């Protein structure tokens, strides 16, 4: 009897811009995965501190992106990835040891799933502060943006997609501007590629730093609204839901 063994290669992409205080914690959490990453790509987005010096102490691949912004940086990392699966993380993310193992199991369990995402749980404040951040940011993000998209959007601090899906949409995404919300924009373009799965049982830990710098939080909300307008009316909620009904 011949046994078929499916081998799946996973690349993890981490954009960085002056993340000296965070980069080692992120890479340590990846180093301790039960299912190790096959490739870790750190995208140097014009760092002027010692972020890259610290990152080089780990088994990683450095990609340079001179165009400033998270979406151009993530694009550069995605294009450089050689894995079958491209996983996303941010420098302030701390991944539980079973994070990649669960991501791999999700893709192996259903070939129609082209992307998977999960929540972030805040870790660096007190109990009340972490809870307030979660219910004022994470919950509204998935509920409100999810209502507009007809599916839960990707949360790029905790997400992964098939490399084949990325190749199908990489020339369509609006990755030439830092005014675009990369998570939402990518979700829009992946909608017609297959199923986006939300795994509530595979969270990552994220920092509350957007709440410590209100302008960063305002910028995120502004990017989200700009990206929604960018895709309307062609991909308005009504048209997305009508399309879903026709597909049933």
JOLINKA-V182604 format. One record per residue. RES is the residue in one letter. PSI is psi in radians with two decimals (NA if undefined). OMEGA is omega in whole degrees, 0 to 359 (none if undefined). D_LAST is the distance of its C-alpha to the last C-alpha in whole Angstrom. Layout:
# JOLINKA-V182604
RES/PSI/OMEGA/D_LAST + RES/PSI/OMEGA/D_LAST
This chain:
# JOLINKA-V182604
X/2.26/180/39 + X/2.19/179/37 + X/2.31/179/35 + X/2.06/179/33 + X/2.11/180/33 + X/2.11/179/31 + X/2.14/182/32 + X/2.20/179/31 + X/2.32/182/33 + X/2.20/173/32 + X/2.46/176/34 + X/2.24/182/34 + X/2.22/182/35 + X/1.86/175/37 + X/2.48/179/38 + X/2.47/171/41 + X/1.79/180/44 + X/1.07/183/47 + X/0.66/184/45 + X/-0.65/183/49 + X/-0.30/188/48 + X/-0.46/194/45 + X/-0.68/182/44 + X/-0.68/178/46 + X/-0.69/178/44 + X/-0.86/183/41 + X/-0.53/175/42 + X/-0.70/180/44 + X/-0.56/175/41 + X/-0.60/178/39 + X/-0.51/186/42 + X/0.28/180/42 + X/2.45/176/39 + X/-0.63/174/38 + X/1.72/186/36 + X/2.63/172/38 + X/2.49/176/37 + X/-0.39/182/37 + X/2.31/175/38 + X/2.11/181/39 + X/2.08/174/39 + X/2.13/182/41 + X/1.97/180/40 + X/1.82/181/44 + X/1.18/177/43 + X/0.78/177/47 + X/2.41/177/48 + X/0.01/177/52 + X/-2.75/183/52 + X/0.43/179/52 + X/-0.87/185/49 + X/-0.61/176/49 + X/-0.77/178/52 + X/-0.71/182/50 + X/-0.59/183/47 + X/-0.21/178/49 + X/-0.17/181/50 + X/2.93/181/47 + X/1.45/186/46 + X/2.96/175/44 + X/2.25/181/43 + X/2.27/174/44 + X/2.38/180/42 + X/2.38/175/44 + X/1.94/183/42 + X/-0.49/179/44 + X/2.11/187/42 + X/2.39/175/42 + X/2.63/183/38 + X/-0.67/183/36 + X/-0.81/174/33 + X/-0.64/181/36 + X/-0.80/180/37 + X/-0.63/177/34 + X/-0.78/179/33 + X/-0.72/178/36 + X/-0.75/179/35 + X/-0.73/181/32 + X/-0.50/181/34 + X/-0.29/184/36 + X/2.48/179/34 + X/0.05/183/35 + X/2.86/172/32 + X/-0.49/178/29 + X/2.37/176/28 + X/2.00/179/29 + X/2.55/181/30 + X/2.50/171/31 + X/2.75/172/33 + X/2.84/187/36 + X/-0.45/178/40 + X/0.11/177/40 + X/2.51/174/37 + X/1.94/187/38 + X/2.22/173/36 + X/2.73/188/36 + X/-0.37/180/38 + X/0.16/186/34 + X/-0.98/182/32 + X/-0.57/178/32 + X/-0.77/179/32 + X/-0.67/178/29 + X/-0.80/180/27 + X/-0.76/180/28 + X/-0.64/179/26 + X/-0.83/181/23 + X/-0.63/179/23 + X/-0.44/184/24 + X/-0.37/186/22 + X/1.96/183/18 + X/-0.24/179/18 + X/-0.21/177/15 + X/2.11/180/17 + X/-0.22/177/19 + X/2.63/179/20 + X/2.52/177/21 + X/2.89/180/23 + X/3.05/184/25 + X/2.94/170/28 + X/2.47/177/31 + X/2.24/184/34 + X/2.48/189/37 + X/-0.25/192/41 + X/0.34/173/44 + X/-3.02/175/44 + X/3.07/185/46 + X/-0.81/182/43 + X/-0.75/180/43 + X/-0.74/179/42 + X/-0.71/181/40 + X/-0.75/179/38 + X/-0.73/179/38 + X/-0.72/182/37 + X/-0.82/186/34 + X/-0.26/178/33 + X/-0.20/182/34 + X/-1.00/187/32 + X/-0.85/182/30 + X/-0.85/178/28 + X/-0.61/180/28 + X/-0.89/182/27 + X/-0.64/183/23 + X/-0.89/186/23 + X/-0.86/179/24 + X/-0.65/177/22 + X/-0.61/178/19 + X/-0.64/180/19 + X/-0.54/185/19 + X/-0.29/184/17 + X/0.10/176/14 + X/2.75/177/15 + X/2.32/182/19 + X/2.80/172/21 + X/2.46/172/23 + X/1.82/196/26 + X/-0.12/171/29 + X/-0.21/183/31 + X/1.39/182/29 + X/2.88/176/26 + X/2.69/178/26 + X/2.80/175/24 + X/2.41/179/24 + X/-0.57/179/27 + X/-0.64/178/24 + X/-0.69/178/22 + X/-0.76/180/25 + X/-0.52/180/26 + X/-0.46/187/23 + X/-0.10/189/24 + X/-0.39/177/27 + X/0.02/181/29 + X/-0.48/184/26 + X/2.74/183/27 + X/1.12/188/29 + X/0.24/181/32 + X/0.06/184/35 + X/2.43/177/35 + X/-0.01/178/36 + X/-0.14/182/35 + X/2.40/177/31 + X/1.89/189/30 + X/-0.70/181/29 + X/-0.84/184/26 + X/-0.74/180/24 + X/-0.79/180/25 + X/-0.68/179/24 + X/-0.80/178/20 + X/-0.78/185/19 + X/-0.38/179/20 + X/-0.21/185/18 + X/-0.67/183/15 + X/0.03/182/14 + X/-0.46/183/16 + X/-2.77/186/14 + X/2.34/173/13 + X/2.07/187/16 + X/2.33/177/18 + X/2.06/181/20 + X/1.68/182/23 + X/-0.28/183/25 + X/0.20/179/27 + X/1.13/181/29 + X/2.82/169/30 + X/2.84/177/33 + X/2.34/180/36 + X/2.77/183/37 + X/2.84/179/40 + X/0.35/186/40 + X/-0.52/176/42 + X/-0.52/181/40 + X/-0.31/178/41 + X/-0.29/179/45 + X/1.53/186/44 + X/-0.56/180/43 + X/-0.58/177/43 + X/-0.69/180/40 + X/-0.75/178/38 + X/-0.68/179/38 + X/-0.69/180/37 + X/-0.77/179/34 + X/-0.69/179/33 + X/-0.72/178/34 + X/-0.72/182/32 + X/-0.82/180/29 + X/-0.72/179/29 + X/-0.71/183/31 + X/-0.67/176/28 + X/-0.78/179/25 + X/-0.61/181/27 + X/-0.57/183/27 + X/-0.07/176/23 + X/2.61/3/23 + X/-0.09/185/23 + X/-0.67/179/20 + X/0.82/177/18 + X/2.79/179/19 + X/-0.72/181/17 + X/-0.77/182/16 + X/-0.61/178/15 + X/-0.80/181/13 + X/-0.62/176/11 + X/-0.72/178/10 + X/-0.70/179/9 + X/-0.67/179/7 + X/-0.65/179/5 + X/-0.49/182/6 + X/-0.22/181/4 + X/NA/none/0
